[in-house]
Amino acid sequence: MKKKKLLAGISAVVALVLAGCSSSASSEPIKIGSKDFTESLVVSEIYALALEDQGLTVERVPNIASSVIPESIESGEIDLYPEYTGTALLSIFQLPMETDPDTVAETVRAAYEEGGELTTLDYAPANDAQGIAIKTSVSEDLGITTISDLQANAEQIRFASQGEFDEREDGLAGLAEVYGPFNFKSSTVYDNSLKYQVLKSDEADATPAYTTEGQLSDKESFTVLEDDKNFWPPYNLVPVVRQEVLDANPEIAETLNNINKDLTTDTVIELNAKVDIDGEDYQAVAKEYFDSLK
């Protein structure tokens, strides 16, 4: 009888110790970083809300410069953040160009996992790639829906450039190697912040764009052309996470994968538009979106 009571007492003590260890581990905040622009701030806040909804403690570390955020997660200053597959492929790891989204994602994951400290989760459909935006009226009048169509009709198009885009290998110079020369009716350099205003005021017909910019929510005015020859690599949103944090909190993977599957390009455009055009607070925009998923 005494032996049974002793064993029961030992079991109770062990249970309390384990519970204490578990409580201590789970109380460690998960530090979620973001880059210093709207889209990254909104997406990282959605991630934070989703993890908090699962009972995890989160610390937000916003507005990290793009050039230093890879070092921030390697050093443990942050535990996870939203990156782009194309950025990781070409800028962080400087790997050969790939254009298939699955191949890029697999290549990037393998590169992150090589050191054993980092990994990636599932990438989102949202693709913040380079592209060409054209006035929707011009697209409809001339039947231009792809970059091949643009090249074939370039002599009728007034191009609003940003200067360096014309010469870059990932800009017009590279496009010309794949699609053929773009002999635009005219090409004028405008400040990037004015490009959509320039198109709306009928000073130009087409301009370089990033495919999740908030202004592209105005589909009556602007159309993004299909990169039908896959010149640009994909820039899908993908969470980068520290492996030790994922091991300690395995629910992170399922939670963020569920968030990412619904983050389409059109969804991210709308979220960006609410902040950059409508002037809403990014945290309020993220919360409204997350609440809509419940």
Buried (B, 14 or more C-beta within 10 A) or exposed (E): EEEEEEEEEEEEEEEEEEEEEEEEEEEBEBBBBBBEEBBBBBBBBBBBBBBBEEEBEBEBBBEBEBEEBBEBBBEEBBBBBBBBBBBBBBBBBEBEEBBEBEBBBBBBBEBBEEEEEBBBBBBBBBBBBBBBBBBBBBBEEBEBBBBBBBBBBBEBBBBBBBEEBBEBEBBBEBBBEBBEEBEBEEBEEBEBEBBBEBBBEEBBBBBBBBBBBBBBBBEEBBBBBBBEBEBBBBBBBBBBBBBEBBEBBEEBBEBBBEBBEBBBBBBBBBBBBBBBBEEBEBBEBBBEBBEEEE
